[in-house]
Amino acid sequence: MKLGATLTQNKLKDFLLNVALVRPVFIWGAPGIGKSSLVEQFAGGLGMECVSLLGSQLAPEDVIGVPQIVGGCSKFFPPKMIVREKPYVLFLDELNACSQEIQKAFYSLITELRVGEYFLPKGSIVIGAGNRVQDAAVVKPMSSALINRMIHVEMTVSSKDWLQWAYSNGIHPFITDYITQRPDHLWSKPPKTEETFSSPRSWHMLSDALNEYGQSISDPDLEVLVAGTLSSNHAIQFRAFIKQLRNKYTIASIISGKERWPDKPDERDILYFLAQSFRSYLIKNLPKEKEMAGPNEKELIFEAKVCLKDLAAISFEIAQMVAASDDEEALPGYFMVEIVRDLPRLVQKAKK
């Protein structure tokens, strides 16, 4: 399914409030980004029960029921799991993971809120969800007849929306602090091989484990936890972030000159993480145009060049990574001009 637009978590909630009340909606999105929890929150906000059916674990009779002889005629009785007295939200999770036969069983349920002769209570809502082919998940082709019975929307990850939720739901402060600094690490594309990868769900699992361990978690235990939940690169940097917290290094103190870059061999992982955070900090806080710089921004420009020069003296390769401009986010052009002027060798290496 190729859609021309995507919605973040909070915007999707508004979309459902306006659309799902009148027409069935199907939510596309990568594994672990919070599709299921969003539907549950949506139902809770309406004061309705959310009943979930997992498409990958269903048989046709789980949807249409089984026949019984009543008055000399066969009659299908709906399964108990979908029979309710009050209106509710019926969530068809992993709908595109079930077989074509099961997909057919959903036709009347989706369009008419009906199973055989049984109608869902008036006011009930049907929402489906599923992963995409590119997510390396279990998906099967969805019939055109089923596609055409729903309004389709794609959900995408928003670190801002997720952090807003995380602060209100007990997510470990190590994780909220880390994602605040590295919002690009909230989610990573699922690998085609059997590897762990970062997602809002995996960060939530890691948070639960960290909360259970408390402050006493050892470095070996932390290594096992992050390796078992996050993408390998994110796991390395998150461990370095924790180590940085324990050693009291901060980007603000390094930029201001109160602290120096860590230069010991056993602190190289901390140095790498701090350099990544330094680059992200500059991209976020340097003005887009030099003419827009006030006194504080001008001081930051000067301090940033000094920091980059000091970093190059410790690790030329890591300093190159900060100055690199071959990705989607780059440092402002005027700042790079000044780096070319003051540290030409660094930029020349970075461009190779």
N, C-alpha and C positions, 0 to 999 in steps of 0.2 A: 504494500500500500504506500503510494507516494502522495503526500499532502503538501500543499504549498505553504502552510503556516503551522506554527506550533504555539502552545500555550504553557506558561509556567504554572506551578501548583496553585497559587492564589488566583490567577486569572481563570484557571480551569474551574475553580469552585464557582466563580461568578457565571461562567458559561453554563455549568450544569444547572444552576438556579433558574436560568432563563430558558434552557432548551430541554433538559431531561424531564421536566415536569409535563411536557407535551409530546415529546418524541424520544424513542430509545437512542442512546448515545453509545458509541464504541470508542474506547480510549486506547490508542496505540502508544507504545513506549518501551524503552529498554528495561531489562530485568532490574529490580531493586531500587527503582527511582521513586516508589511510593504510590503507585496507582491504586493498590488495594486499600491502603490506609486513607488515601484521599476520599475514596468512595465511602468508607466507613465514617469519616468525619462529616462528609456531606449528609449522609443519612442521619447521623447524630444531631447535626444542626437543624434538621427538619423535625426532630423528635420522632423519627421512624426507626424501626428495627431494620438491620441490614442482614439479609440472608444470602450467603455466598454458595455458589455451585462452582466446583472446579472442573472445567471442561475436560482436562486431561485424565480425569478419574471417573468419568461418567459413562454409563451405558444408556441406550435409548430408553429403557424402562425407568431409569432414574428421572427422566423428564416427562414422558407421557404416561407413566404408571403402568400397571398390569391389568389385563382384562379379567372381569368376573361375570358370571351369569346372574343377571337380575331380571326376573319376570320372563324368563325364556330367551332373553337377549344378552349378548355380551356388552359390557360397559367398562370403559377404562376409568380407573380410580386414580386420581393424581397422587404422587408421593407425598408423604406427610411433611417432608422438609419444605414444601412450597405452599402448603395450606395454612392460611392465617385468617384470623377474624378481622384484623385491622390492616389498613394500607401499609405497605412496607417497601423497601428498596431491594429488589432482586438483583444481585450482582453476579454476572456470568463471567467469572474469571477464567483466563486462558481459553476463551471461547474458540480461538483459532488453533488450538492444540488438539481439539477433538476430531473424530472422523467425520466424513461427509454424512453418514447415516445419522449421527448424533446432531450434526448441524441442522439437518432437515427437521429433527424433532423440535428445534427451537423456533421454527418459522411462526407458528400461530402464537406461541408464547410471547415472542417479541412484538409482533404487530397487533395482536388482539388481546394480549394479556390473558390468554386462554389455554388450558390444557384439557383436551377432550371437551367435556361439557362443563368443566369447572373454570370459572373466571376468577382471576385475582381480585381482591377487594378494590373497589373503585378508588382511584388516587394512588395506586401502587406505581412504582417506577422501575423500569428495567435499564440497567447499565451493563455493558460488556467491556472487556479489556483483554489485551493480548500483547505479546512481544512481536517484534519485527523480524523478518528473515535475516537481516544483517546482524542480529544480536546473538547469533549462534545458539539460539534457544529452540525448543521443540515447537515447531509451527507447521501447520498444514494449510494448503490453499483454501481460502474461504470462497464459497460459491458466490457467484454474482447475485443470486437471489437473496442470499443472506446479507451480503454487503449493502444491497439496495434497500434493506429494511431498517437501516440505522443511519444516524448522522455521525460522521467520523471526525475525530480530532486527535492530534498528536501531543502528548505531554512531554515537556522537556525539563531538564534539571535547572533549578535556580538556587544558587547558594544563599541569596538574600532571603528567599522564601523559607528555605530549609533551616537557616539559622534562627529565623523568627520562631519557627516551630520548636527547634531544639532547645532554646532558652526556656521554653515553657514546659518542656517534657523531660527534664532531668538528664539531658545529655551531658556527659562528663566534660568539665571545663577545659581539660587538655584538648579535647576534640573541637569544641566551639572556638577556642583560641586559635587552634591550628587552621581550621577552615576559614576563619576570619582573615588570616594572613595568606592562605593558599586556597582561595575559593575554586581554583581550577582543579584541585585534587578531590573535590567532592564526588566526582564520577569519572570513570575511565571507560573507554569502549571495551565491551566484553571480548576477550581473546578467543581465537578459533580453537586453541588448544585448551586442555584441562588445567586452567590456572585460576587463582583467585584474582578478583578485580574489585576496585573501589566503587562503591555506590552508597547512596543514603542508607540503604539497608545494612550494608557491611559496616559502615561507621556506627550505626545504631547498635549492632551486635558487639562491636568492640567496646562501645561505651558501657553496655551492660556488664561486660567482663571487668572492665576497669573499675566500675563502681563497686563490684563485688570484691575485688582485690583490695581496694582502698589505697592509701598512700604507700603501703608496704610492698608493692609489687617490685620484684627484682628485675634487673636488666634481662636475664635469660628468659624469664616468664613473659616479659614485654615483647621480646623478640619473637617468641612462639606465637603470641596473640596476633601481632601485626602481620606476620608472615601468613597466618591462616585466615586473614580477613581482607587485606588490602592488596592492591597492585604492588609488585616488587619495588618499583621506584618510589612509590608513595610510602611503603613500609619503611624503607631506609630513611627517608626524609622525616617521617613522623618520629621515629626513634631518635633521630638527631635533634628534633625539636624538643623532645622530652629531656634529652641530655642537656640541651641548651638552657632549658628552664632551670634544671637542677644546678647548672653552673652559673646561672644569673646573667648570661649574655642576652642582650637585646639589641635590635637594630637601632632603636632610638639612641641608646647610649653610645653605640659605635659611631653613628653619624655625627653626634655632638662632640665626639672626642673624649668622652668620659671613660670609654673602654676601647681596647684595641682588638683587632681581629684575632681570634685564637690561632696560634701558630705552631702548636705542638703536633707531632705526627699522629698521636692518638686522638686528636681533636679534628682531624680532617673531615669527618662526617658532619660535625657541627659547622665547620667553615663552609662546606658546600651548601648546607641548608641556609645559613645566614646570607650567603651570597645570592641564593635564589630569592630569598625574602627581600634582600636589598634591591634586586632588580624589580621585583613586583612593587615594592614601596616607591621606587622612583617613577615607574610607569603610572602609578596611581596619583602621586603627589606633585610631580613636576608639572608646571603649566604647559599647555600644548604649544603656546607661542611665547617667545622670550619677552615680547612687549607686554604680556599679561602678568609678568612677575612683579610682585611687591617685595618689600624688604625681606620678609621671611622666606619667600621663594628664591630670592637671589642668594641668601645665605645657604639655603639647601643646595643650590647649584654648585656653589663653591665647596661646601663640605662633601658633596657627593664625588667631586673630582679628586679631592684629597683621599677619600676613602678608597676610591677605585685604584689610585696610585699605590696606596699602602697594601691593598689586596694583591695587586700585581707583583709586589715585592715578595709576597709569601707564596702565591701560586699564580703563575702567569695564565695557566689553563683555565682556572676558575674565574679569573678576571675577564678572560676572553668570553666566557659564558655570559657574564653580566652585560658586556658590550655588544654581544651578537645581535644582529638585526635581520636574521633570516627566518623569523617565525611570524605569527599573526600579530603579536604585540611587540612593538619596538619602542625604544627610548625616543623622546622628541628629537626632531632633526637638528635644532640649534644646539642641543646638548651634545649630539654626536659630532657636530662641527667643532665644538670646543675640545672634545676628546681627540679628534683627528689632529687638532693643532697642538695639544699639550701631550698627548700620549699616542702619537701616530703608529708606533710599532704594534701597540695593543690592538688597534682597530684593523690594521693590515692583516694581522694574524687571524683576527676574528672573522674576517670576510673570506678567508681561504677555505 
